[in-house]
Amino acid sequence: MSYARNLLSRGEDVVHESRQHWFAIVARTWIWIVAVIVALAIIIFLNGNAPVGGETVDGILTIVVVVALIASLAYIGFVLWDWRNQEWLITTRRVIRAEGVLNKSVADSSLEKINDARLDQSIFGRIFGFGTLDILTAAEEAGGTNVADFPMIADPVQFKKAMFDQKQMLENPDLAPPRYQRAQPSPEMQRAEPMPPRAGSDRV
């Protein structure tokens, strides 16, 4: 079970889940991706041609390049792992942002305290489906810091719509569609009482 779902209170359900777009991985690791390509090119060149600076120099250079290649792949793998552990949830009561691999960081905002949200999408964000969503809460208006920013979130329009739809359902339960209403137990059947005999019948 996910870390964020373990923090849900009694009767609280997840209605929408998202994380950063995969473009965020490329933005964080593009230098390391280039380093992997360069390291592979150097290794192929050293192993497929005559020694450039002697066998000793080429051997040391190969070891350095292999270490750099392993370090770059390890960092890219850690970023992927960190991305997989992102949990940006909308529940029936709040918005939760949980991140981290070993050390977890969790921030949440009650839907009742959310006043507004600003969505910024570049032309590439509109094409590939990502954007930055900033949520304005009552605490931020009072001078606090905003802990509910979602940079490069995937499908930001759907996330924003789900958030405000759930906020409206929380504030106006009568407007909630049937799928958000809890099933009511069926009333108990009462035993039928025998009717008293009518005047003039054989049972009088």
Secondary structure, 3 states (H helix, E strand, C coil): CCCCHHHCCCCCCEEEEECECCHHHHHHHHHHHHHHHHHHHHHHHHHHCCCCCCHHHHHHHHHHHHHHHHHHHHHHHHHHHHHHCCEEEEECCEEEEEECCCCCEEEEEEHHHEEEEEEECCHHHHHHCEEEEEEEEHHHHCCCCCCCCEEEEECHHHHHHHHHHHHHHHHCHHHCCHHHCCCCCCCCCCCCCCCCCCCCCCCC
